[in-house]
Amino acid sequence: MGSVDLRAALSKDGFVKIEGFFTEDECDSLRKRILEIIDKMDISKDLHTEFTTQASKQLKAQGSKDYFLTSGDKVRFFFEEGVFDSKGDFLVPKEKSLNKIGHALHALEPIFKNLTHSLKVQEIARKLDLKKPVIVQSMYIFKQPQIGGEVNPHQDASFLYTEPLGRIVGFWIALEDATEENSCLWFIPGSHTAGITRRMLRAPKGEYPLLKFIGEQPDYPDNEFIPVPVKKGGLILIHGEAVHKSARNMSNKSRHVYAFHLMESQDSHWSKENWLQPTPELPFPLLYT
């Protein structure tokens, strides 16, 4: 897809699917490395953090401790609901317990770093006319069989807010086939043109919980969403204001994904109220090398 066509498609629908972006070997290399990371996972029970997108639970789980808020320059582990017993011990194999790992794989893990900065990713960014893109976060998402949690309708810019808007692009790469059966993404085409109505903020110092929402999330009619299945190695580009969701994975198949977000940093302001902040140890790295 040429530069004009790619920009036009993203501008029209708020998302673009590109099949065959990563090779099977590239996908398998990320999956192999993540299993090695999980095998060495050693996290104290008091830091067990469940990840959910239901607002009240989200504030309680992610907003109750610094573990989530300080994960922007680290590789940290976030779990599905209901995978621990009352003592904090695993009820399922630990490799089946995780919701996601984030948020600095792109900087701290060489295999992830190399693929994130690969020439083909840079080529996509240039086709989108990004002048000075930086990588703000990365995630490995598991969507575990039978327990992979629902992701409610949302806009990435509600969490990764910039001024002006329209400076965030998500790269969502399927490391396994993502189908309707194992909970592919669903989008409302054209929904990126209406701005955002809700933001998640860091609470002022000394307040609790550590996160809060302002504004209201609309009730989006189910019939406005369309499924966007993609095969292993496929890429979905996501405009920061595009409304998207995924259902709970009730199938027996996982749906592993590597995702990261770029911000056009030229003439942009990253909100200091965002949960995610650059640090002296890890300023947002430039994509172009």
C-alpha positions in Angstrom: 0.0 0.0 0.0 1.4 3.4 -1.0 1.8 6.4 1.3 -1.2 8.2 -0.1 -3.4 5.1 0.1 -2.3 4.2 3.7 -2.9 7.7 5.0 -6.2 7.9 3.2 -7.4 4.5 4.7 -6.3 5.5 8.2 -8.0 8.9 7.8 -11.2 7.3 6.5 -11.7 4.4 8.9 -9.4 5.0 11.8 -7.7 1.6 11.3 -5.8 -0.2 8.6 -5.1 -4.0 8.3 -1.9 -5.1 6.6 -1.6 -8.9 6.3 1.8 -10.6 6.3 3.7 -7.7 8.0 5.8 -9.9 10.2 7.1 -13.3 9.1 6.2 -16.5 10.9 9.7 -16.7 12.2 9.6 -13.2 13.6 6.4 -13.9 15.4 7.8 -17.2 16.8 10.9 -15.4 18.0 8.8 -13.0 20.1 6.7 -15.9 21.5 9.8 -17.9 22.4 11.4 -14.9 24.2 8.3 -14.1 26.1 8.1 -17.7 27.4 11.7 -17.4 28.6 10.8 -14.1 30.4 7.8 -15.9 32.1 9.9 -18.8 33.1 12.1 -16.4 35.1 9.2 -14.3 36.4 9.6 -13.7 40.1 7.1 -11.3 41.6 6.1 -11.0 45.2 2.5 -11.7 46.1 1.9 -8.2 47.3 2.6 -6.9 43.8 0.2 -9.2 42.0 -1.8 -6.8 39.8 -4.8 -7.8 37.8 -5.5 -6.0 34.6 -9.0 -5.1 33.6 -10.7 -2.4 31.5 -13.8 -2.1 33.5 -13.5 1.4 35.0 -14.3 0.8 38.7 -12.1 -2.4 38.8 -9.4 -0.6 36.8 -9.0 2.1 39.3 -8.9 -0.4 42.2 -6.4 -2.8 40.5 -4.1 -0.4 38.7 -4.6 2.6 40.9 -3.9 0.9 44.2 -0.1 0.6 43.9 2.8 2.1 42.1 3.5 -1.2 40.3 1.4 -0.2 37.2 2.2 3.6 37.3 6.0 3.0 37.3 6.0 0.3 34.6 6.7 2.6 31.7 10.5 2.0 31.8 10.3 -1.6 33.0 9.1 -5.1 32.0 6.2 -5.9 34.4 3.5 -8.6 34.7 -0.2 -8.0 34.8 -2.6 -10.9 35.4 -6.1 -12.0 34.5 -8.8 -11.8 37.1 -9.3 -14.9 39.2 -6.0 -16.7 38.7 -4.9 -16.5 42.3 -6.3 -18.1 45.4 -6.8 -16.3 48.7 -3.1 -16.8 49.6 -1.9 -15.3 46.3 -0.8 -18.7 44.9 -1.5 -19.5 41.2 -4.7 -21.4 40.4 -3.5 -22.0 36.8 0.0 -22.5 35.3 1.8 -19.2 35.4 2.2 -19.0 31.7 -1.7 -19.2 31.4 -2.2 -16.5 34.1 -1.0 -13.4 32.4 -3.2 -10.7 30.8 -0.2 -8.8 29.5 3.5 -7.8 30.0 4.5 -4.2 29.7 5.5 -1.5 29.1 9.1 -1.2 27.9 9.7 -4.4 26.0 10.6 -2.2 23.0 13.6 -0.7 24.9 14.8 -3.5 27.3 14.4 -6.7 25.3 16.7 -6.8 22.2 14.4 -9.0 20.1 11.4 -6.8 20.7 13.6 -3.7 20.3 14.9 -4.8 16.9 11.5 -5.6 15.5 10.0 -2.4 16.8 12.8 -0.4 15.1 12.8 -2.6 12.0 13.0 -0.9 8.6 9.5 -2.0 7.7 8.1 -0.4 10.8 10.0 2.8 10.0 8.7 2.6 6.4 5.1 2.5 7.7 5.8 5.5 9.9 7.3 7.4 7.0 4.3 6.5 4.8 2.1 8.0 7.5 4.2 11.2 7.2 5.5 11.0 10.8 8.4 13.3 11.1 9.7 12.6 14.6 7.9 9.5 16.0 8.8 8.2 19.4 7.8 4.9 21.1 5.8 5.6 24.2 4.9 2.1 25.3 4.8 -1.6 24.3 2.8 -4.6 25.5 2.7 -8.3 24.9 -1.0 -9.3 25.2 -2.0 -13.0 25.8 -5.8 -13.2 25.5 -5.6 -16.5 27.3 -7.9 -19.4 26.3 -11.3 -19.3 28.1 -10.2 -16.7 30.6 -8.8 -13.9 28.4 -10.7 -10.8 29.7 -13.0 -8.6 27.7 -11.5 -5.3 26.6 -14.3 -2.7 26.8 -14.8 -0.1 24.0 -12.2 2.5 24.3 -9.9 5.0 22.6 -6.2 4.8 23.1 -6.0 8.6 23.4 -8.0 8.5 26.6 -5.0 6.9 28.2 -2.2 8.4 26.0 -3.4 12.0 25.7 -1.6 14.5 23.5 -2.2 18.1 22.5 -3.2 18.4 19.8 -5.0 15.1 19.4 -4.4 12.8 16.5 -0.7 12.2 17.3 -1.0 8.6 18.6 -0.8 5.5 16.3 -1.0 2.0 17.6 0.8 -0.9 15.9 -1.1 -4.2 16.8 0.7 -7.3 15.5 -0.9 -10.7 15.6 1.5 -13.4 16.7 -1.2 -16.0 16.2 -4.3 -15.9 14.0 -6.8 -13.5 15.5 -10.3 -14.6 14.6 -13.8 -13.9 15.8 -13.6 -17.2 17.7 -10.6 -16.2 19.8 -11.6 -12.5 20.1 -10.1 -10.4 17.4 -10.5 -6.7 17.5 -13.8 -4.9 16.6 -13.9 -1.3 15.4 -16.4 1.4 14.7 -15.3 2.7 11.3 -14.9 6.5 11.3 -15.2 6.8 15.1 -11.8 8.6 15.3 -13.3 11.8 14.0 -15.4 12.7 17.0 -12.6 13.5 19.6 -12.6 11.9 23.0 -15.0 12.1 25.9 -13.0 10.5 28.7 -9.5 10.5 30.1 -7.6 8.5 32.6 -5.3 10.7 34.7 -2.7 10.3 37.4 -4.2 11.6 40.6 -2.5 14.6 42.2 0.2 13.6 44.6 -1.1 12.4 47.9 -4.5 11.4 46.6 -5.8 7.8 46.4 -6.5 5.9 44.3 -3.5 6.8 42.2 -5.6 7.0 39.0 -8.9 8.7 38.2 -11.2 9.1 35.2 -12.7 12.4 34.0 -15.6 12.6 31.5 -17.9 9.8 30.5 -17.6 6.9 28.1 -20.5 6.8 25.7 -22.6 3.7 25.2 -21.6 2.5 21.8 -24.3 0.4 20.0 -23.0 -3.1 19.3 -24.3 -2.9 15.7 -21.8 -0.1 14.9 -18.8 -2.4 15.4 -17.3 -4.6 12.7 -14.8 -7.5 13.4 -11.3 -7.2 12.0 -9.8 -10.7 12.0 -6.1 -10.9 11.0 -3.8 -13.8 10.3 -0.5 -14.5 12.2 2.0 -11.8 11.2 -0.6 -9.3 10.3 -0.5 -5.7 11.5 -3.5 -3.4 12.4 -2.7 0.3 12.6 -5.0 2.0 15.1 -5.6 5.8 15.1 -5.5 7.0 18.7 -9.1 8.1 18.7 -10.6 5.0 17.0 -13.1 3.2 19.1 -12.3 -0.5 19.4 -12.9 -3.4 21.7 -12.5 -7.2 22.0 -14.6 -9.8 23.6 -13.7 -12.3 26.3 -11.9 -15.2 24.8 -14.2 -18.2 25.4 -12.3 -20.4 22.9 -9.6 -23.0 23.5 -7.1 -20.9 21.5 -4.9 -18.1 22.8 -4.5 -14.8 20.8 -1.0 -13.5 21.4 -0.2 -10.0 20.2 2.7 -7.6 20.3 1.5 -4.0 20.4 3.2 -0.6 20.7 2.3 3.0 20.3 4.0 5.8 18.5 3.6 9.5 19.1 4.4 12.2 16.6 6.6 14.3 18.9 7.1 17.1 16.5 4.9 20.1 17.6 3.2 17.8 20.1 2.7 18.0 23.9 2.6 14.8 26.0 0.3 15.4 28.9 1.9 15.3 32.3 -1.4 14.0 33.6 -1.1 10.7 31.6 -0.5 7.6 33.7 2.5 6.8 31.6 5.5 9.2 31.8 9.0 9.2 30.3 11.8 8.9 32.9 15.4 10.0 33.0 16.3 6.3 32.6 14.0 5.9 29.6 13.0 9.0 27.7 10.6 8.1 24.8 13.0 6.7 22.2 13.0 7.9 18.6 11.7 5.3 16.2 14.0 6.3 13.3 17.6 4.9 13.6 
